Amino acid sequence: MQAIDEALLQCPHCGETISLLLDLTGGTQSYVEDCQVCCQPILVNLWIDADEEDYHVDLRREQD
């Protein structure tokens, strides 16, 4: 698996497709990134499979 991967995902606020660069070397992680279109904060949850062959990304609206 590459160290950095680009994922095209849908913003949970505006529904637009956004591009995220994912750092796959850090293992499973959660962080906040602003949408490139509507500038709203998005909670990014990244899970790396145990065999490090694949990953899963979940985007949610950040809770206040």
C-alpha positions as CSV (number, residue, x, y, z in Angstrom):
1,M,0.0,0.0,0.0
2,Q,1.2,3.5,-0.8
3,A,2.1,5.9,2.0
4,I,-0.2,8.7,0.6
5,D,-3.4,8.0,-1.3
6,E,-5.9,10.5,-2.9
7,A,-9.5,9.7,-2.2
8,L,-12.5,11.4,-3.9
9,L,-15.3,11.5,-1.3
10,Q,-18.6,13.3,-0.8
11,C,-18.8,16.1,1.8
12,P,-21.4,15.4,4.5
13,H,-22.4,19.0,4.5
14,C,-22.8,20.2,0.9
15,G,-22.7,16.8,-0.9
16,E,-19.9,18.0,-3.3
17,T,-17.1,15.6,-4.3
18,I,-13.9,16.6,-2.5
19,S,-10.3,15.3,-2.8
20,L,-8.5,14.2,0.4
21,L,-4.9,13.1,0.7
22,L,-4.8,10.3,3.2
23,D,-1.6,9.5,5.1
24,L,-1.7,5.7,5.3
25,T,1.5,5.5,7.4
26,G,-0.1,6.7,10.6
27,G,-2.4,3.8,11.1
28,T,-6.0,4.2,12.2
29,Q,-6.7,7.9,12.9
30,S,-9.4,10.5,13.3
31,Y,-8.9,14.2,12.4
32,V,-10.8,17.3,11.2
33,E,-10.4,18.8,7.8
34,D,-12.4,21.6,6.2
35,C,-14.4,21.0,3.0
36,Q,-12.7,22.6,0.0
37,V,-16.1,23.7,-1.3
38,C,-18.3,24.9,1.6
39,C,-15.5,25.3,4.3
40,Q,-17.4,23.3,6.9
41,P,-15.4,21.1,9.3
42,I,-15.5,17.4,8.5
43,L,-14.6,14.6,10.9
44,V,-12.4,12.1,9.0
45,N,-12.2,8.6,10.4
46,L,-9.6,6.4,8.7
47,W,-9.2,2.7,9.4
48,I,-6.3,0.7,8.1
49,D,-6.9,-3.1,7.8
50,A,-4.8,-5.3,10.0
51,D,-3.0,-6.7,7.0
52,E,-2.4,-3.1,5.7
53,E,-3.7,-4.1,2.3
54,D,-6.7,-1.8,2.3
55,Y,-8.4,1.1,4.2
56,H,-11.8,2.5,4.9
57,V,-12.7,6.2,5.2
58,D,-15.8,7.6,6.9
59,L,-16.7,11.3,6.7
60,R,-19.2,12.9,9.2
61,R,-20.3,16.4,10.2
62,E,-18.2,17.5,13.1
63,Q,-20.2,17.6,16.4
64,D,-20.3,21.0,18.2
